[in-house]
């Protein structure tokens, strides 16, 4: 099962990168690439990478807080992809606002964790808390 999930994840990541490359080439006007609408290409990139990140979570075996944060990030990308496919209306605008809020929440979470870090590796912090020899240094 893990092998299947790994292969699926890698495939989705490669496809997401390919769609992103097509988007950049299309926007730069390089070559005569005939492609679907810009929104469809960007939605495909976002959906594929969000789904890939969601699929890889069980393989990573994270702690619950890290899993929740990664789930939040994957959901943000997937929802952003969905918004890209929607017609511009009130619902799309509200979902777009939700996407922005999810990204701000994710980055705030990471930033606050970083700001509260002591700058020492976790193993060194654990040692400092328990080992009298480490506390003296």
Residue pairs with C-beta under 8 A, 6 or more apart in sequence:
2 59
5 55
5 56
5 58
5 59
6 56
6 59
8 52
8 55
9 52
9 55
9 56
9 59
12 48
12 49
12 51
12 52
12 55
13 48
13 49
13 52
15 44
15 48
16 44
16 45
16 46
16 48
16 49
16 52
19 41
19 42
19 44
19 45
19 48
20 45
22 33
22 35
22 41
23 38
23 41
23 42
23 45
25 31
25 33
26 33
26 35
26 38
26 41
27 38
35 41
39 84
39 85
40 84
40 85
42 81
42 84
43 81
43 82
43 84
43 85
44 81
45 81
46 77
46 78
46 80
46 81
46 84
47 77
47 78
47 81
47 82
49 77
50 74
50 75
50 76
50 77
50 78
50 80
50 81
51 74
51 78
53 70
53 73
53 74
53 77
54 71
54 74
54 75
54 78
57 67
57 70
57 71
57 74
60 67
60 70
62 70
69 106
69 109
69 110
72 102
72 105
72 106
72 109
73 106
75 102
76 99
76 102
76 103
76 106
79 95
79 98
79 99
79 102
80 99
82 95
83 92
83 95
83 96
83 99
86 92
86 95
118 125
120 128
124 134
127 134
128 134
128 135
